[in-house]
Amino acid sequence: MRLVKLLRDPVTIALVAGGLVVFGILAMNWPVQLGDYDRWGFRIGCGTGFASSYDQATLADQQPPTPPQPQGGYADRCESAVVWRRTWASTVIVLGGGALVLLLGRDRRPVEADRIVDE
């Protein structure tokens, strides 16, 4: 019974929705990196969700492969990683923002059923 009241509380809904929006924006700002390293020992960075940068990945693709890591295609993998970050982070932002819009647009008059439950 208390959980239902808590889930109906506009303040709780606003805090959770606002937290989703903030988390999504922070996730878009976090650096996107591959799990691989270039030949100098640095992780291959791909930019952020806001601004992608495939310079290091392109440079790593142009270098001859080293024996422990004969892979390539770092620029393509960077592009995929950035698209994946943008996809899930923007989904989180839209869900949180949508909940806030629904919360702001709802009717604030108490419903008869809510009065009966509260009594």
N, CA, C and O atoms as CSV, one atom per row, in Angstrom:
chain,resi,resn,atom,element,x,y,z
A,1,MET,N,N,0.824,-1.187,0.000
A,1,MET,CA,C,0.000,0.000,0.000
A,1,MET,C,C,0.870,1.253,0.000
A,1,MET,O,O,0.577,2.206,-0.723
A,2,ARG,N,N,1.927,1.264,0.796
A,2,ARG,CA,C,2.815,2.426,0.833
A,2,ARG,C,C,3.604,2.567,-0.467
A,2,ARG,O,O,3.891,3.677,-0.915
A,3,LEU,N,N,3.945,1.439,-1.058
A,3,LEU,CA,C,4.679,1.490,-2.326
A,3,LEU,C,C,3.825,2.121,-3.417
A,3,LEU,O,O,4.323,2.892,-4.238
A,4,VAL,N,N,2.546,1.793,-3.422
A,4,VAL,CA,C,1.647,2.373,-4.417
A,4,VAL,C,C,1.558,3.881,-4.213
A,4,VAL,O,O,1.591,4.642,-5.180
A,5,LYS,N,N,1.445,4.316,-2.954
A,5,LYS,CA,C,1.406,5.753,-2.673
A,5,LYS,C,C,2.706,6.420,-3.095
A,5,LYS,O,O,2.691,7.517,-3.653
A,6,LEU,N,N,3.829,5.761,-2.832
A,6,LEU,CA,C,5.125,6.324,-3.193
A,6,LEU,C,C,5.263,6.448,-4.706
A,6,LEU,O,O,5.802,7.436,-5.204
A,7,LEU,N,N,4.772,5.439,-5.442
A,7,LEU,CA,C,4.852,5.486,-6.896
A,7,LEU,C,C,3.896,6.520,-7.491
A,7,LEU,O,O,4.087,6.952,-8.628
A,8,ARG,N,N,2.887,6.915,-6.749
A,8,ARG,CA,C,1.962,7.946,-7.214
A,8,ARG,C,C,2.381,9.335,-6.773
A,8,ARG,O,O,1.813,10.324,-7.238
A,9,ASP,N,N,3.348,9.433,-5.897
A,9,ASP,CA,C,3.791,10.722,-5.381
A,9,ASP,C,C,4.488,11.518,-6.485
A,9,ASP,O,O,5.465,11.039,-7.061
A,10,PRO,N,N,4.006,12.718,-6.786
A,10,PRO,CA,C,4.604,13.500,-7.870
A,10,PRO,C,C,6.054,13.892,-7.605
A,10,PRO,O,O,6.850,14.001,-8.538
A,11,VAL,N,N,6.393,14.102,-6.352
A,11,VAL,CA,C,7.774,14.481,-6.029
A,11,VAL,C,C,8.716,13.315,-6.329
A,11,VAL,O,O,9.795,13.512,-6.888
A,12,THR,N,N,8.309,12.114,-5.959
A,12,THR,CA,C,9.133,10.933,-6.237
A,12,THR,C,C,9.291,10.721,-7.739
A,12,THR,O,O,10.387,10.438,-8.223
A,13,ILE,N,N,8.197,10.858,-8.464
A,13,ILE,CA,C,8.249,10.687,-9.918
A,13,ILE,C,C,9.166,11.743,-10.535
A,13,ILE,O,O,9.958,11.439,-11.427
A,14,ALA,N,N,9.055,12.982,-10.057
A,14,ALA,CA,C,9.897,14.057,-10.596
A,14,ALA,C,C,11.367,13.811,-10.288
A,14,ALA,O,O,12.222,14.053,-11.141
A,15,LEU,N,N,11.678,13.336,-9.086
A,15,LEU,CA,C,13.078,13.067,-8.744
A,15,LEU,C,C,13.662,11.941,-9.589
A,15,LEU,O,O,14.795,12.041,-10.060
A,16,VAL,N,N,12.901,10.883,-9.780
A,16,VAL,CA,C,13.387,9.755,-10.586
A,16,VAL,C,C,13.538,10.183,-12.050
A,16,VAL,O,O,14.543,9.872,-12.690
A,17,ALA,N,N,12.540,10.892,-12.575
A,17,ALA,CA,C,12.604,11.332,-13.969
A,17,ALA,C,C,13.749,12.317,-14.181
A,17,ALA,O,O,14.469,12.229,-15.176
A,18,GLY,N,N,13.920,13.249,-13.255
A,18,GLY,CA,C,15.036,14.191,-13.349
A,18,GLY,C,C,16.376,13.479,-13.256
A,18,GLY,O,O,17.327,13.842,-13.948
A,19,GLY,N,N,16.450,12.467,-12.400
A,19,GLY,CA,C,17.678,11.679,-12.300
A,19,GLY,C,C,18.001,10.955,-13.593
A,19,GLY,O,O,19.166,10.853,-13.977
A,20,LEU,N,N,16.972,10.450,-14.270
A,20,LEU,CA,C,17.195,9.797,-15.570
A,20,LEU,C,C,17.725,10.781,-16.601
A,20,LEU,O,O,18.633,10.458,-17.367
A,21,VAL,N,N,17.161,11.974,-16.620
A,21,VAL,CA,C,17.628,12.982,-17.587
A,21,VAL,C,C,19.081,13.343,-17.311
A,21,VAL,O,O,19.893,13.398,-18.234
A,22,VAL,N,N,19.416,13.593,-16.035
A,22,VAL,CA,C,20.794,13.960,-15.677
A,22,VAL,C,C,21.751,12.814,-16.001
A,22,VAL,O,O,22.835,13.048,-16.537
A,23,PHE,N,N,21.361,11.579,-15.682
A,23,PHE,CA,C,22.214,10.434,-15.969
A,23,PHE,C,C,22.456,10.281,-17.468
A,23,PHE,O,O,23.576,9.998,-17.895
A,24,GLY,N,N,21.407,10.469,-18.263
A,24,GLY,CA,C,21.556,10.360,-19.719
A,24,GLY,C,C,22.486,11.421,-20.280
A,24,GLY,O,O,23.297,11.136,-21.161
A,25,ILE,N,N,22.373,12.651,-19.772
A,25,ILE,CA,C,23.257,13.727,-20.248
A,25,ILE,C,C,24.705,13.453,-19.834
A,25,ILE,O,O,25.625,13.661,-20.625
A,26,LEU,N,N,24.908,12.992,-18.608
A,26,LEU,CA,C,26.273,12.646,-18.177
A,26,LEU,C,C,26.835,11.489,-19.000
A,26,LEU,O,O,28.018,11.486,-19.342
A,27,ALA,N,N,26.001,10.519,-19.314
A,27,ALA,CA,C,26.456,9.382,-20.123
A,27,ALA,C,C,26.869,9.828,-21.521
A,27,ALA,O,O,27.816,9.288,-22.093
A,28,MET,N,N,26.163,10.807,-22.068
A,28,MET,CA,C,26.552,11.330,-23.380
A,28,MET,C,C,27.892,12.055,-23.316
A,28,MET,O,O,28.607,12.127,-24.316
A,29,ASN,N,N,28.234,12.589,-22.151
A,29,ASN,CA,C,29.471,13.351,-22.001
A,29,ASN,C,C,30.671,12.469,-21.640
A,29,ASN,O,O,31.812,12.895,-21.820
A,30,TRP,N,N,30.440,11.249,-21.134
A,30,TRP,CA,C,31.547,10.356,-20.788
A,30,TRP,C,C,32.292,9.939,-22.042
A,30,TRP,O,O,31.683,9.771,-23.099
A,31,PRO,N,N,33.612,9.768,-21.938
A,31,PRO,CA,C,34.382,9.337,-23.109
A,31,PRO,C,C,33.998,7.920,-23.548
A,31,PRO,O,O,33.736,7.043,-22.725
A,32,VAL,N,N,33.974,7.730,-24.839
A,32,VAL,CA,C,33.739,6.407,-25.422
A,32,VAL,C,C,35.099,5.868,-25.834
A,32,VAL,O,O,35.821,6.507,-26.599
A,33,GLN,N,N,35.446,4.694,-25.327
A,33,GLN,CA,C,36.743,4.084,-25.642
A,33,GLN,C,C,36.551,2.625,-25.996
A,33,GLN,O,O,35.646,1.954,-25.499
A,34,LEU,N,N,37.419,2.154,-26.862
A,34,LEU,CA,C,37.445,0.727,-27.179
A,34,LEU,C,C,38.264,0.011,-26.114
A,34,LEU,O,O,39.013,0.645,-25.371
A,35,GLY,N,N,38.125,-1.275,-26.040
A,35,GLY,CA,C,38.914,-2.058,-25.097
A,35,GLY,C,C,40.322,-2.338,-25.593
A,35,GLY,O,O,41.120,-2.947,-24.880
A,36,ASP,N,N,40.637,-1.902,-26.809
A,36,ASP,CA,C,41.944,-2.162,-27.412
A,36,ASP,C,C,42.882,-0.974,-27.195
A,36,ASP,O,O,42.462,0.138,-26.874
A,37,TYR,N,N,44.160,-1.261,-27.384
A,37,TYR,CA,C,45.196,-0.240,-27.210
A,37,TYR,C,C,45.926,-0.027,-28.534
A,37,TYR,O,O,46.079,-0.955,-29.328
A,38,ASP,N,N,46.373,1.203,-28.757
A,38,ASP,CA,C,47.163,1.461,-29.957
A,38,ASP,C,C,48.592,0.979,-29.721
A,38,ASP,O,O,48.898,0.450,-28.653
A,39,ARG,N,N,49.448,1.155,-30.688
A,39,ARG,CA,C,50.802,0.598,-30.568
A,39,ARG,C,C,51.647,1.319,-29.534
A,39,ARG,O,O,52.716,0.828,-29.172
A,40,TRP,N,N,51.198,2.477,-29.045
A,40,TRP,CA,C,51.929,3.190,-27.998
A,40,TRP,C,C,51.397,2.875,-26.608
A,40,TRP,O,O,51.914,3.393,-25.618
A,41,GLY,N,N,50.383,2.043,-26.519
A,41,GLY,CA,C,49.864,1.604,-25.239
A,41,GLY,C,C,48.703,2.415,-24.699
A,41,GLY,O,O,48.328,2.248,-23.538
A,42,PHE,N,N,48.128,3.287,-25.504
A,42,PHE,CA,C,46.980,4.075,-25.060
A,42,PHE,C,C,45.684,3.415,-25.534
A,42,PHE,O,O,45.621,2.852,-26.627
A,43,ARG,N,N,44.649,3.497,-24.688
A,43,ARG,CA,C,43.341,2.993,-25.123
A,43,ARG,C,C,42.842,3.838,-26.282
A,43,ARG,O,O,43.054,5.050,-26.315
A,44,ILE,N,N,42.189,3.203,-27.213
A,44,ILE,CA,C,41.708,3.898,-28.398
A,44,ILE,C,C,40.422,4.638,-28.040
A,44,ILE,O,O,39.397,4.026,-27.739
A,45,GLY,N,N,40.498,5.963,-28.078
A,45,GLY,CA,C,39.357,6.808,-27.748
A,45,GLY,C,C,38.546,7.145,-28.985
A,45,GLY,O,O,39.080,7.261,-30.088
A,46,CYS,N,N,37.248,7.300,-28.781
A,46,CYS,CA,C,36.336,7.568,-29.899
A,46,CYS,C,C,35.564,8.867,-29.720
A,46,CYS,O,O,34.646,9.141,-30.493
A,47,GLY,N,N,35.908,9.667,-28.732
A,47,GLY,CA,C,35.186,10.902,-28.474
A,47,GLY,C,C,34.142,10.688,-27.392
A,47,GLY,O,O,34.331,9.885,-26.479
A,48,THR,N,N,33.033,11.419,-27.507
A,48,THR,CA,C,31.914,11.279,-26.567
A,48,THR,C,C,30.635,11.076,-27.371
A,48,THR,O,O,30.660,11.022,-28.601
A,49,GLY,N,N,29.529,10.965,-26.661
A,49,GLY,CA,C,28.256,10.859,-27.346
A,49,GLY,C,C,27.870,12.144,-28.052
A,49,GLY,O,O,27.127,12.120,-29.033
A,50,PHE,N,N,28.372,13.264,-27.557
A,50,PHE,CA,C,28.070,14.546,-28.182
A,50,PHE,C,C,28.942,14.801,-29.407
A,50,PHE,O,O,28.451,15.286,-30.427
A,51,ALA,N,N,30.229,14.478,-29.314
A,51,ALA,CA,C,31.160,14.763,-30.409
A,51,ALA,C,C,32.090,13.567,-30.590
A,51,ALA,O,O,32.887,13.248,-29.708
A,52,SER,N,N,31.979,12.916,-31.730
A,52,SER,CA,C,32.840,11.761,-31.990
A,52,SER,C,C,34.161,12.219,-32.604
A,52,SER,O,O,34.229,13.235,-33.295
A,53,SER,N,N,35.198,11.444,-32.334
A,53,SER,CA,C,36.526,11.719,-32.887
A,53,SER,C,C,37.199,10.381,-33.167
A,53,SER,O,O,37.538,9.634,-32.249
A,54,TYR,N,N,37.385,10.092,-34.455
A,54,TYR,CA,C,37.971,8.815,-34.851
A,54,TYR,C,C,39.431,8.948,-35.274
A,54,TYR,O,O,39.959,8.061,-35.943
A,55,ASP,N,N,40.087,10.037,-34.895
A,55,ASP,CA,C,41.471,10.272,-35.311
A,55,ASP,C,C,42.409,9.181,-34.814
A,55,ASP,O,O,43.194,8.633,-35.587
A,56,GLN,N,N,42.328,8.865,-33.523
A,56,GLN,CA,C,43.223,7.850,-32.963
A,56,GLN,C,C,42.924,6.477,-33.565
A,56,GLN,O,O,43.843,5.705,-33.837
A,57,ALA,N,N,41.653,6.176,-33.771
A,57,ALA,CA,C,41.280,4.885,-34.360
A,57,ALA,C,C,41.769,4.780,-35.800
A,57,ALA,O,O,42.241,3.723,-36.218
A,58,THR,N,N,41.660,5.860,-36.556
A,58,THR,CA,C,42.140,5.860,-37.939
A,58,THR,C,C,43.646,5.680,-37.984
A,58,THR,O,O,44.164,4.940,-38.820
A,59,LEU,N,N,44.346,6.353,-37.090
A,59,LEU,CA,C,45.804,6.215,-37.017
A,59,LEU,C,C,46.195,4.791,-36.632
A,59,LEU,O,O,47.153,4.240,-37.173
A,60,ALA,N,N,45.453,4.197,-35.697
A,60,ALA,CA,C,45.740,2.813,-35.295
A,60,ALA,C,C,45.462,1.841,-36.446
A,60,ALA,O,O,46.137,0.818,-36.563
A,61,ASP,N,N,44.494,2.146,-37.279
A,61,ASP,CA,C,44.211,1.305,-38.441
A,61,ASP,C,C,45.326,1.384,-39.481
A,61,ASP,O,O,45.587,0.404,-40.179
A,62,GLN,N,N,45.984,2.533,-39.594
A,62,GLN,CA,C,47.028,2.725,-40.590
A,62,GLN,C,C,48.351,2.090,-40.185
A,62,GLN,O,O,49.191,1.822,-41.044
A,63,GLN,N,N,48.550,1.846,-38.905
A,63,GLN,CA,C,49.796,1.249,-38.427
A,63,GLN,C,C,49.784,-0.254,-38.698
A,63,GLN,O,O,48.723,-0.878,-38.681
A,64,PRO,N,N,50.944,-0.832,-38.944
A,64,PRO,CA,C,50.973,-2.289,-39.134
A,64,PRO,C,C,50.602,-2.985,-37.822
A,64,PRO,O,O,51.004,-2.537,-36.748
A,65,PRO,N,N,49.844,-4.071,-37.906
A,65,PRO,CA,C,49.404,-4.743,-36.684
A,65,PRO,C,C,50.565,-5.364,-35.925
A,65,PRO,O,O,51.515,-5.872,-36.521
A,66,THR,N,N,50.475,-5.317,-34.622
A,66,THR,CA,C,51.493,-5.948,-33.769
A,66,THR,C,C,51.072,-7.393,-33.529
A,66,THR,O,O,49.884,-7.707,-33.601
A,67,PRO,N,N,52.019,-8.268,-33.247
A,67,PRO,CA,C,51.679,-9.701,-33.098
A,67,PRO,C,C,50.629,-10.015,-32.039
A,67,PRO,O,O,49.782,-10.872,-32.293
A,68,PRO,N,N,50.626,-9.372,-30.854
A,68,PRO,CA,C,49.586,-9.768,-29.903
A,68,PRO,C,C,48.180,-9.332,-30.318
A,68,PRO,O,O,47.195,-9.960,-29.932
A,69,GLN,N,N,48.089,-8.257,-31.104
A,69,GLN,CA,C,46.772,-7.764,-31.505
A,69,GLN,C,C,46.716,-7.577,-33.024
A,69,GLN,O,O,46.937,-6.471,-33.517
A,70,PRO,N,N,46.429,-8.626,-33.756
A,70,PRO,CA,C,46.396,-8.504,-35.214
A,70,PRO,C,C,45.084,-7.920,-35.748
A,70,PRO,O,O,44.832,-7.962,-36.952
A,71,GLN,N,N,44.251,-7.376,-34.858
A,71,GLN,CA,C,42.954,-6.851,-35.296
A,71,GLN,C,C,43.120,-5.551,-36.052
A,71,GLN,O,O,44.214,-4.992,-36.124
A,72,GLY,N,N,42.062,-5.094,-36.594
A,72,GLY,CA,C,42.000,-3.816,-37.277
A,72,GLY,C,C,40.563,-3.343,-37.270
A,72,GLY,O,O,39.746,-3.845,-36.499
A,73,GLY,N,N,40.251,-2.396,-38.107
A,73,GLY,CA,C,38.889,-1.894,-38.173
A,73,GLY,C,C,38.487,-1.089,-36.958
A,73,GLY,O,O,37.324,-1.093,-36.555
A,74,TYR,N,N,39.463,-0.389,-36.367
A,74,TYR,CA,C,39.174,0.369,-35.148
A,74,TYR,C,C,38.210,1.521,-35.416
A,74,TYR,O,O,37.363,1.825,-34.576
A,75,ALA,N,N,38.328,2.162,-36.569
A,75,ALA,CA,C,37.444,3.296,-36.880
A,75,ALA,C,C,35.993,2.826,-36.977
A,75,ALA,O,O,35.094,3.507,-36.484
A,76,ASP,N,N,35.755,1.691,-37.593
A,76,ASP,CA,C,34.391,1.156,-37.682
A,76,ASP,C,C,33.861,0.775,-36.308
A,76,ASP,O,O,32.695,1.025,-36.002
A,77,ARG,N,N,34.695,0.181,-35.493
A,77,ARG,CA,C,34.277,-0.196,-34.144
A,77,ARG,C,C,34.020,1.036,-33.288
A,77,ARG,O,O,33.123,1.032,-32.445
A,78,CYS,N,N,34.810,2.102,-33.501
A,78,CYS,CA,C,34.583,3.363,-32.788
A,78,CYS,C,C,33.226,3.948,-33.173
A,78,CYS,O,O,32.460,4.384,-32.314
A,79,GLU,N,N,32.945,3.950,-34.458
A,79,GLU,CA,C,31.669,4.490,-34.914
A,79,GLU,C,C,30.507,3.713,-34.305
A,79,GLU,O,O,29.511,4.303,-33.885
A,80,SER,N,N,30.635,2.404,-34.259
A,80,SER,CA,C,29.596,1.572,-33.678
A,80,SER,C,C,29.441,1.846,-32.182
A,80,SER,O,O,28.322,1.901,-31.673
A,81,ALA,N,N,30.553,2.018,-31.481
A,81,ALA,CA,C,30.498,2.288,-30.040
A,81,ALA,C,C,29.837,3.631,-29.746
A,81,ALA,O,O,29.064,3.750,-28.795
A,82,VAL,N,N,30.137,4.636,-30.554
A,82,VAL,CA,C,29.531,5.956,-30.351
A,82,VAL,C,C,28.035,5.909,-30.655
A,82,VAL,O,O,27.242,6.509,-29.930
A,83,VAL,N,N,27.641,5.207,-31.713
A,83,VAL,CA,C,26.222,5.075,-32.043
A,83,VAL,C,C,25.482,4.348,-30.922
A,83,VAL,O,O,24.369,4.729,-30.560
A,84,TRP,N,N,26.095,3.313,-30.378
A,84,TRP,CA,C,25.482,2.568,-29.279
A,84,TRP,C,C,25.308,3.472,-28.057
A,84,TRP,O,O,24.255,3.450,-27.420
A,85,ARG,N,N,26.338,4.269,-27.722
A,85,ARG,CA,C,26.233,5.189,-26.588
A,85,ARG,C,C,25.126,6.208,-26.807
A,85,ARG,O,O,24.341,6.486,-25.901
A,86,ARG,N,N,25.064,6.763,-28.008
A,86,ARG,CA,C,24.018,7.749,-28.305
A,86,ARG,C,C,22.636,7.114,-28.231
A,86,ARG,O,O,21.686,7.754,-27.779
A,87,THR,N,N,22.513,5.877,-28.663
A,87,THR,CA,C,21.214,5.206,-28.671
A,87,THR,C,C,20.684,5.023,-27.263
A,87,THR,O,O,19.566,5.443,-26.965
A,88,TRP,N,N,21.470,4.399,-26.388
A,88,TRP,CA,C,20.918,4.118,-25.068
A,88,TRP,C,C,20.840,5.364,-24.194
A,88,TRP,O,O,19.916,5.491,-23.391
A,89,ALA,N,N,21.797,6.290,-24.333
A,89,ALA,CA,C,21.745,7.501,-23.508
A,89,ALA,C,C,20.586,8.402,-23.922
A,89,ALA,O,O,19.919,8.978,-23.062
A,90,SER,N,N,20.339,8.532,-25.209
A,90,SER,CA,C,19.214,9.364,-25.644
A,90,SER,C,C,17.884,8.723,-25.265
A,90,SER,O,O,16.915,9.433,-24.996
A,91,THR,N,N,17.821,7.400,-25.239
A,91,THR,CA,C,16.605,6.718,-24.801
A,91,THR,C,C,16.325,7.023,-23.334
A,91,THR,O,O,15.180,7.274,-22.959
A,92,VAL,N,N,17.361,7.003,-22.507
A,92,VAL,CA,C,17.201,7.327,-21.086
A,92,VAL,C,C,16.741,8.776,-20.913
A,92,VAL,O,O,15.879,9.061,-20.082
A,93,ILE,N,N,17.316,9.689,-21.697
A,93,ILE,CA,C,16.932,11.098,-21.620
A,93,ILE,C,C,15.468,11.275,-22.037
A,93,ILE,O,O,14.726,12.008,-21.382
A,94,VAL,N,N,15.051,10.617,-23.108
A,94,VAL,CA,C,13.673,10.741,-23.589
A,94,VAL,C,C,12.691,10.154,-22.575
A,94,VAL,O,O,11.628,10.732,-22.348
A,95,LEU,N,N,13.023,9.031,-21.969
A,95,LEU,CA,C,12.133,8.438,-20.962
A,95,LEU,C,C,11.968,9.364,-19.761
A,95,LEU,O,O,10.851,9.590,-19.295
A,96,GLY,N,N,13.080,9.900,-19.263
A,96,GLY,CA,C,13.000,10.819,-18.132
A,96,GLY,C,C,12.273,12.102,-18.485
A,96,GLY,O,O,11.442,12.582,-17.714
A,97,GLY,N,N,12.581,12.659,-19.645
A,97,GLY,CA,C,11.907,13.878,-20.078
A,97,GLY,C,C,10.425,13.656,-20.320
A,97,GLY,O,O,9.602,14.510,-19.990
A,98,GLY,N,N,10.087,12.522,-20.891
A,98,GLY,CA,C,8.677,12.199,-21.112
A,98,GLY,C,C,7.909,12.071,-19.810
A,98,GLY,O,O,6.769,12.523,-19.708
A,99,ALA,N,N,8.535,11.452,-18.808
A,99,ALA,CA,C,7.887,11.350,-17.501
A,99,ALA,C,C,7.692,12.727,-16.887
A,99,ALA,O,O,6.659,12.988,-16.270
A,100,LEU,N,N,8.663,13.607,-17.047
A,100,LEU,CA,C,8.513,14.970,-16.523
A,100,LEU,C,C,7.403,15.723,-17.239
A,100,LEU,O,O,6.627,16.432,-16.598
A,101,VAL,N,N,7.315,15.580,-18.557
A,101,VAL,CA,C,6.258,16.248,-19.313
A,101,VAL,C,C,4.891,15.722,-18.899
A,101,VAL,O,O,3.954,16.501,-18.729
A,102,LEU,N,N,4.766,14.408,-18.735
A,102,LEU,CA,C,3.499,13.837,-18.295
A,102,LEU,C,C,3.141,14.307,-16.892
A,102,LEU,O,O,1.972,14.552,-16.592
A,103,LEU,N,N,4.131,14.429,-16.050
A,103,LEU,CA,C,3.895,14.880,-14.681
A,103,LEU,C,C,3.433,16.334,-14.651
A,103,LEU,O,O,2.535,16.689,-13.889
A,104,LEU,N,N,4.045,17.163,-15.474
A,104,LEU,CA,C,3.659,18.572,-15.512
A,104,LEU,C,C,2.295,18.768,-16.163
A,104,LEU,O,O,1.592,19.724,-15.835
A,105,GLY,N,N,1.914,17.899,-17.063
A,105,GLY,CA,C,0.674,18.052,-17.790
A,105,GLY,C,C,-0.525,17.383,-17.144
A,105,GLY,O,O,-1.644,17.522,-17.637
A,106,ARG,N,N,-0.320,16.669,-16.064
A,106,ARG,CA,C,-1.446,15.944,-15.483
A,106,ARG,C,C,-2.329,16.854,-14.640
A,106,ARG,O,O,-1.896,17.907,-14.174
A,107,ASP,N,N,-3.562,16.431,-14.456
A,107,ASP,CA,C,-4.544,17.184,-13.690
A,107,ASP,C,C,-4.220,17.044,-12.205
A,107,ASP,O,O,-4.010,15.931,-11.724
A,108,ARG,N,N,-4.177,18.134,-11.490
A,108,ARG,CA,C,-3.770,18.106,-10.088
A,108,ARG,C,C,-4.942,17.999,-9.109
A,108,ARG,O,O,-4.738,17.969,-7.896
A,109,ARG,N,N,-6.153,17.940,-9.629
A,109,ARG,CA,C,-7.302,17.790,-8.736
A,109,ARG,C,C,-7.348,16.355,-8.223
A,109,ARG,O,O,-7.104,15.422,-8.987
A,110,PRO,N,N,-7.656,16.166,-6.945
A,110,PRO,CA,C,-7.720,14.798,-6.416
A,110,PRO,C,C,-8.873,14.019,-7.032
A,110,PRO,O,O,-9.970,14.548,-7.211
A,111,VAL,N,N,-8.618,12.796,-7.342
A,111,VAL,CA,C,-9.624,11.913,-7.914
A,111,VAL,C,C,-10.426,11.308,-6.766
A,111,VAL,O,O,-9.892,11.107,-5.676
A,112,GLU,N,N,-11.686,11.022,-7.000
A,112,GLU,CA,C,-12.560,10.484,-5.947
A,112,GLU,C,C,-11.986,9.192,-5.366
A,112,GLU,O,O,-12.076,8.972,-4.159
A,113,ALA,N,N,-11.404,8.343,-6.195
A,113,ALA,CA,C,-10.833,7.083,-5.714
A,113,ALA,C,C,-9.656,7.344,-4.776
A,113,ALA,O,O,-9.462,6.588,-3.824
A,114,ASP,N,N,-8.870,8.387,-5.016
A,114,ASP,CA,C,-7.748,8.707,-4.131
A,114,ASP,C,C,-8.250,9.167,-2.768
A,114,ASP,O,O,-7.637,8.848,-1.749
A,115,ARG,N,N,-9.342,9.904,-2.730
A,115,ARG,CA,C,-9.898,10.348,-1.451
A,115,ARG,C,C,-10.381,9.168,-0.629
A,115,ARG,O,O,-10.222,9.152,0.591
A,116,ILE,N,N,-10.970,8.182,-1.288
A,116,ILE,CA,C,-11.457,7.005,-0.569
A,116,ILE,C,C,-10.294,6.207,-0.001
A,116,ILE,O,O,-10.381,5.725,1.128
A,117,VAL,N,N,-9.205,6.053,-0.755
A,117,VAL,CA,C,-8.041,5.301,-0.288
A,117,VAL,C,C,-7.378,6.015,0.877
A,117,VAL,O,O,-6.932,5.364,1.821
A,118,ASP,N,N,-7.303,7.336,0.832
A,118,ASP,CA,C,-6.627,8.091,1.889
A,118,ASP,C,C,-7.399,8.071,3.200
A,118,ASP,O,O,-6.793,8.210,4.262
A,119,GLU,N,N,-8.699,7.906,3.159
A,119,GLU,CA,C,-9.501,7.945,4.387
A,119,GLU,C,C,-9.417,6.694,5.153
A,119,GLU,O,O,-10.037,6.575,6.210
